[in-house]
């Protein structure tokens, strides 16, 4: 008999696309690299999105991902814009890039900035920077996309990326946790503002998602400790979070708005 621990170590089957986003144009922030944003861009294309517009502040990584996705899915389905979510003009440029594809139908707010700093040591500048990227950046993109959806009469979907740290306590994460809790609250209230236009706003709250950046800034010992705390004894794959984002963006979630969905194997 296979034990739960042994089962957790078995290969995780990658879910094939089912045309959940057929004909829709998706805009994704912080999509470069090898994290949730890049996995979501790929997942949306696999789900037959008309086009995916990816934004990021890292030009080389953005270019690399764009080339990779275009080779696999076609030049006419992938566009990219160097953009910083703390800059309103650059946010506008990112959303403008969706117009040649019919305008934004789905926005994935993935941009965030984290740091491990005690509340005793964090400066005003560090605190403000984390909140400006993670919370204010989400707000800027959400507002811009929602205005466009309302103007076009689009019954679109907006999916924000929060974190289980919006619910749980962890030393050194006051700024990041506060910003992610803010994203959760923003999701709930923005959903009420735009519901009458047929626009849905939801949010995911992942737990541990292993990616190259996290591995670079976290010791192997600490990562092993975090993974041990998960029910499956492992971190989530980025595409497992992307699957939930795609679900929330799709018609399968047509009656969901203002919700925060935990992508986790622990209860909040």
N, C-alpha and C positions, 0 to 999 in steps of 0.2 A: 504494500500500500504506500502511495506517495504522501509524505507529510506536507503540511502547509509550508514549511520552510523550504523543502525541496521543490515544491510547486513554484514558489516565488523565484527560483533560480532558472526555471525553464525559459526558453526563448519566448519573447512576447510577439504574438502575431500582429503584423502591420495590417491595418484595416484598409481594404480597397475603397476607391471612390464610388459614390452612388449618385452623382450629379445633383448633390444637395444645393449647390450654388449656381446652377446652370443659368447663363445669361446675365449674371450680376457682376458689377464692377466693385472690386474690393480695394480699399486703401489700408495699408498697415504701417504703423510707425515703429521705429527701432527694429527694422526687419533684417538688418545685415548680421553677418556672423553665423553662429551655429546654435543659437538659442531658440526660444519660443517663437519669436517673430519670423525667423527664417523657416522654421518648421510649419508655421501657419500659412506663410506664402505658398509653400509647396502644396500643403493640404488643400488650400482653396483652389489652386489650379487643377489638382487631381479631382476636385469636386465640380469641375467644368465651369468655373467662374469665367465670364467673358474676358476679363482682364484683371490683373493685380498690379497695383501701384505701390511700390515699396519706398519708404523713406528712412533715412538714418543720417547720423552726423559723421560717419566714418566712410569717406569716399572710396578707399580701396576695397574694403569689405563689401560695400554696396555694389561696386562695379563687379566684383567677383561673383556675387550671388546673382546679379542681373544676367551676366553672361551664362552662368550655369543653367538658370531657369529658362532663358531664351533658347538655348540649345535643346532642352528637353521638351519645352511646351510651345515654342514658336516666338519669333520676334514681335508679333503683333498682339501678344497677350501679356507682355511684361514691360512695365515702365518703372523708372526709378528717379528719385529726386533727392539731392543732398538737402537735408532739412533738420532744423533744430526746433523742437516743440516749445522752447521758451521764447521763440521769435515769431510774432504774429504774421509777419510778411512771409516767412518761410513756411509756416503752416498753410497759409493761403496758397502759396505756390504748389505745395504738395497736393492739396485738394483740387487745384486747377488742373493738375496733370491727369485727373480722372475724367475731365470734361470731353476729351476726344473719344472716350469710350462710352459716352452717354451720361457721365456723371456718377458720383459715388452712390452706391446702393448699400454697401456694407463698410463700416469703419471698425478697424481693430486697433484699439489704443493700447499699445504695448510698451511705450517708452517709460523708463523709470531709472532712477539713480539711487544706489544704496551705499551704505558705509557702516562700519562697525565702530562707533564712537560713543563713549559714555556721556550721559547727560551732564556730567560734571565737567567734561572737557570740550564738548562741542561748541563751536563759535556761532555767532549770529549768521555769518556768511555761509558756513557749512549747512546749518539748519535751513536757511532760505533757499540754497541751491538745490537741496534734495527735494524740498516741497515744490519748488518752481518746475522742476523737470517732471516729477512723479504725479503731483496733484494738479498744479496749474497747467501743465502741458496737456494732461488728459482733458481738462476743462476747455482749453483753447481749441483743441482738435474736435471735441464733441460739439461745441457751439458752432464752429465753422461748418462741420458736416451736417448738423441738424438744420441749420438755416437753409442750406442748399436742398436738402430733402424736402423741406416744407415748401420752398419756392417751386420745386419741380412736381410736387404732389406725389413724391416717392414714399411708399410704405417701407422704409429702410430699416436697417438694424445696426446698432452700435454695441460693440462688445469691449468692455474695459478689462484690463488685467490688474487685479489687486494682489493680495497675498494672505495666507492664513495668519500672518503677523498682524493683520488688521484686527484679529480676534485674540491672538495669543501674545504672551509676554516673553521677550528674550532680551537679555542684557546687551546693551550697546546698540539697540535698534530703535530707539525712541523716535528719531526723525523719520526713518523709513516706515515704521509701523504707523506713525501718525498720518503720514501721507497716504498710505494704503487704506487705512480706515476712512480717510477723507474720500478716497476714490469710491469706496463702498457707499458712503452717504450720498455722494454726488450721483452715483448710479441710480439710487432709489428716487431721489427728488427730481433729477432730470427726466426720468422715465415718466413721472406724473405730468411734467410740463409738455411733453411731446406726444403723449398717448393719443390725444384727440386727432393728431395728424396721421395716426397709424404707424408711428415710428416706435420701435422697441429698443430699450436700453437695458442691457444686462451686464453681468460681471463674473469673471472667474477668480477664484482665490486658490492658487496652487500652493502645495506644501513644498517639498524638496524636489527641485528639478536640476539634475546635474548637467552642467554645461562647462565649456572650456574656461570661461571667466571665473565661475565659482570655484573650479578646481585650482585655478591660479592663485586666488586670494584666500583660500581656506586650506588648513592643514589636512593631511590624509587622515590623521587621528580623529579630528573633529567631524569630518565627512562620514567616517565610519560610524561614529557615535550617532550622528543624525540619521543615517540609513538604518541603523539597528532599531531606532525608535519607530520606524515606519512598519505598518502591519505586514507588508510584503518583504521587508528586510532590504529594500532597495529604494533608490530615488526614482521619480517619474522620468520617463523619456519626454523630451520636448514635444514630440508629435502626439503624445497622449493628452497633453494640455490643449494642443491645437485641435484635436478631435472635438473637445467640449466647446471650444470657441466656434468651430464650424457649426456644431449643433445649434448653439444659441443664435447664430446668424441665419440659420435656415428656417424653412417653414415648419419643421418639426417642433420648433419652439414658439409657434405662432401665438400662444396664449401666455407666454412668459414675458414679463417686463418688470424692471426694478428689482430683479433677483440677483443674489450673489451665490454662485454655485461653487462649493468647495471641491477642488480637484485634488483629493487627498485620500489617504487610507487611515486617517485619524479623525475623530470627531472634534470640531472646534472647541 
